[in-house]
Amino acid sequence: MSRRFHAPVVLPADPSCSLLRDAVVDVAEDGRITFCGPRAEAPEWSGAVTELAGILLPGLVNTHAHSPMTLLRGMGGDLPLLRWLREIIWPAEAKLRPEDIRAGMLLGSLEMLRHGVTTSAEMYFEGEQLADAVLTTGGRVLIAPPVMDLPTLGLTWRSSLDAIEKWIDTDGLRFGPGDRVELGYGPHSAYMLSPEGLAATAESAAARGALVQIHVAEAALEDTAQREEFGSVPKLLEQVGLLQGRMIAAHAIHLSDEDIELFAKYRVGVGHCPGSNAKLASGIARIAELRAAGVDVGIGTDGPASNDDIDLWEEIRLTAMFARLATGDSTVLTAADVFMLATRGGAAALSRPDIGALEPGRWADMVHVDVDGPAFAAGLDVPDEHLLSNLVWAAGSRHVRDVWVAGEQVVADGESTRVERAKVQAAAGEAAARLR
């Protein structure tokens, strides 16, 4: 049914990052927002009303994840990126069964929803299992099955591409209640795929209007051959046609000024993953320069085997702190800036103007933050900047109480309304034990 949500504070994530007092959000039967604004300016309402005691804000958008890797947490956690992949992760993934991947995605989706993350961009195998898991928890997902040559997993880029094309042509780009699932392409990286494979991916994705998710310039030593031949990975991606379509570049750490200009020219999104990048000692992305150039930047967790908690609230803080350290400027990213990167900015980086903000026409993906705790001891009657600072720097995921996706409540008082957490954790635990 249609419903009005009333809260003392609403953060709509509009372009000016407004903070609305005594405000409402109206949601239609189809799960889309019809009004967001002060209650005094709202249209007359005779339907159901949900009264909330804290802050209502858009669901957070995780722009880069490999959430089924919840099963691989703790494995090789003290290795650099390329050794970690080649010696630990890829051999373990070769043992995964489809049902294991579903179990890992169920746990990851549940964990993110309880943290207020309503959307995640996932690059992982067995995309059908990912879709089924997220439709079960009630979350929202953009799935990018990998396109790569990986003999240990029996993958070739051509067979991977054929499978994605068949899936999209059969089910469409988006499906599920509230368009919960979007399909796309996941060429792993320039160093794991030939220029021919990258070009074929670009052509196939462009023909279908699909998003491409790809790792770009994550580690300094990962793409030396490509840089020697083409100058940089972004230059290679431009040459093969990938930049001309919908694309989000995960990590994007080791970029030159010219690379950043290319991303800005082609409206390439960036999925910034500060926690994973720090854990793997990969480097700090040039977020200040990317934003100054007009590049759409969102925040991601990366996989839960290289992060390891897929808690976007932590990534919000790390994004601000690392940018300040990198520039020596404590004002370079404010609390408002990073809140916007995790909501509206993430949606823009994924080319999804239907999520990431509380605006008419967008899906009602919403999070209720409880203010009964030390982080909000000063109360809500403080200056707007002070309240937003407390939310970003002090509150975190532990204050998330309720979550809605497309207007449907999927978390109530901190627990899923769709699945039993104990059963999900037990199933994932059994799969993880077998892998070890």
HELIX and SHEET records of a PDB file:
HELIX    1   1 ARG A   39  GLU A   41  5                                   3    
HELIX    2   2 SER A   67  LEU A   72  5                                   6    
HELIX    3   3 LEU A   81  ARG A   83  1                                   3    
HELIX    4   4 TRP A   84  ILE A   89  3                                   6    
HELIX    5   5 TRP A   90  GLU A   93  1                                   4    
HELIX    6   6 PRO A   98  ARG A  114  1                                  17    
HELIX    7   7 GLY A  127  THR A  137  1                                  11    
HELIX    8   8 PRO A  151  LEU A  153  5                                   3    
HELIX    9   9 TRP A  157  ASP A  171  1                                  15    
HELIX   10  10 PRO A  177  ASP A  179  5                                   3    
HELIX   11  11 ALA A  190  MET A  192  5                                   3    
HELIX   12  12 PRO A  195  ARG A  208  1                                  14    
HELIX   13  13 THR A  224  PHE A  230  1                                   7    
HELIX   14  14 VAL A  233  VAL A  240  1                                   8    
HELIX   15  15 LEU A  242  GLN A  244  5                                   3    
HELIX   16  16 ASP A  257  TYR A  266  1                                  10    
HELIX   17  17 PRO A  274  LYS A  279  1                                   6    
HELIX   18  18 ILE A  287  ALA A  292  1                                   6    
HELIX   19  19 LEU A  312  THR A  327  1                                  16    
HELIX   20  20 ALA A  335  MET A  340  1                                   6    
HELIX   21  21 LEU A  341  GLY A  345  3                                   5    
HELIX   22  22 GLY A  346  ALA A  349  1                                   4    
HELIX   23  23 PRO A  374  PHE A  376  5                                   3    
HELIX   24  24 ASP A  384  SER A  389  1                                   6    
HELIX   25  25 ASN A  390  ALA A  395  3                                   6    
HELIX   26  26 SER A  397  HIS A  399  5                                   3    
HELIX   27  27 ARG A  421  LEU A  435  1                                  15    
SHEET    1   A 4 ILE A  33  PRO A  38  0                                        
SHEET    2   A 4 LEU A  20  VAL A  27 -1                                        
SHEET    3   A 4 ARG A   3  VAL A  10 -1                                        
SHEET    4   A 4 ALA A  48  GLU A  51  1                                        
SHEET    1   B 8 ILE A  33  PRO A  38  0                                        
SHEET    2   B 8 LEU A  20  VAL A  27 -1                                        
SHEET    3   B 8 ARG A   3  VAL A  10 -1                                        
SHEET    4   B 8 ILE A  55  PRO A  58  1                                        
SHEET    5   B 8 MET A 366  VAL A 369 -1                                        
SHEET    6   B 8 VAL A 400  VAL A 405 -1                                        
SHEET    7   B 8 GLU A 408  ALA A 412 -1                                        
SHEET    8   B 8 GLU A 415  SER A 416 -1                                        
SHEET    1   C 5 LEU A  60  ALA A  65  0                                        
SHEET    2   C 5 VAL A 117  GLU A 122  1                                        
SHEET    3   C 5 ARG A 140  ILE A 143  1                                        
SHEET    4   C 5 VAL A 181  LEU A 183  1                                        
SHEET    5   C 5 ARG A 174  PHE A 175 -1                                        
SHEET    1   D 2 PRO A 146  VAL A 147  0                                        
SHEET    2   D 2 GLY A 186  PRO A 187  1                                        
SHEET    1   E 4 VAL A 212  VAL A 216  0                                        
SHEET    2   E 4 MET A 247  HIS A 251  1                                        
SHEET    3   E 4 GLY A 269  HIS A 272  1                                        
SHEET    4   E 4 VAL A 297  ILE A 299  1                                        
END                                                                             
